[in-house]
Amino acid sequence: MQLAIPLSRDGEPLFRQVYRGIREAILSGTISAGERLPSTRDLADQFGISRTVILLAYEHLLAEGFVEG
């Protein structure tokens, strides 16, 4: 799955940008209920950012009930 999340290195932390992008994709139906998210490694490679950034975003999505572990 390719996610189109525009990232900016200015201002908002990267993990918040990723979190917001995935959250919006879930709420809009772009990501369907039950659909698997990309692995943290794949998403980090896709965006050219640290895997830790993706892990933080996924942790926030999990904590708020948008995804299941």
C-alpha positions as CSV (number, residue, x, y, z in Angstrom):
1,M,0.0,0.0,0.0
2,Q,1.3,3.4,-1.0
3,L,0.2,6.3,1.2
4,A,0.4,9.8,-0.1
5,I,1.2,11.9,2.9
6,P,3.0,15.2,2.2
7,L,5.7,15.7,4.8
8,S,7.3,18.9,5.8
9,R,10.5,19.2,7.8
10,D,9.4,22.6,9.1
11,G,7.0,23.1,12.0
12,E,4.9,20.1,13.0
13,P,6.8,17.0,14.1
14,L,7.1,14.3,11.5
15,F,5.3,11.6,13.6
16,R,2.3,14.0,14.0
17,Q,2.2,14.5,10.2
18,V,2.3,10.7,9.6
19,Y,-0.3,10.1,12.3
20,R,-2.6,12.8,10.9
21,G,-2.2,11.5,7.3
22,I,-3.1,7.9,8.3
23,R,-5.9,9.1,10.6
24,E,-7.4,11.1,7.7
25,A,-7.1,8.1,5.4
26,I,-8.9,5.9,7.9
27,L,-11.7,8.5,8.5
28,S,-12.2,9.1,4.8
29,G,-12.4,5.4,4.0
30,T,-9.2,5.4,1.9
31,I,-8.0,2.8,4.4
32,S,-10.8,0.3,5.0
33,A,-11.7,-1.3,8.3
34,G,-9.7,-4.5,8.7
35,E,-7.1,-3.5,6.1
36,R,-3.5,-4.0,7.1
37,L,-1.3,-0.9,7.4
38,P,2.2,-1.1,5.8
39,S,5.0,-2.3,8.1
40,T,6.9,0.4,9.9
41,R,10.0,-0.5,7.9
42,D,8.2,-0.2,4.6
43,L,6.6,3.1,5.4
44,A,9.8,4.5,6.8
45,D,11.5,3.5,3.5
46,Q,8.7,5.0,1.4
47,F,9.0,8.4,3.2
48,G,12.7,8.3,3.7
49,I,12.4,8.9,7.4
50,S,13.3,7.0,10.6
51,R,11.3,4.0,11.6
52,T,11.0,5.5,15.1
53,V,8.9,8.3,13.6
54,I,6.5,5.7,12.1
55,L,6.4,3.7,15.4
56,L,5.4,6.9,17.3
57,A,2.6,7.6,14.8
58,Y,1.3,4.0,15.0
59,E,1.4,4.1,18.8
60,H,-0.7,7.2,18.8
61,L,-3.2,5.6,16.3
62,L,-3.3,2.5,18.6
63,A,-3.8,4.6,21.7
64,E,-6.7,6.4,20.2
65,G,-8.4,3.3,18.8
66,F,-7.9,3.9,15.1
67,V,-5.9,0.7,14.7
68,E,-5.5,-2.7,16.4
69,G,-2.2,-4.3,17.3
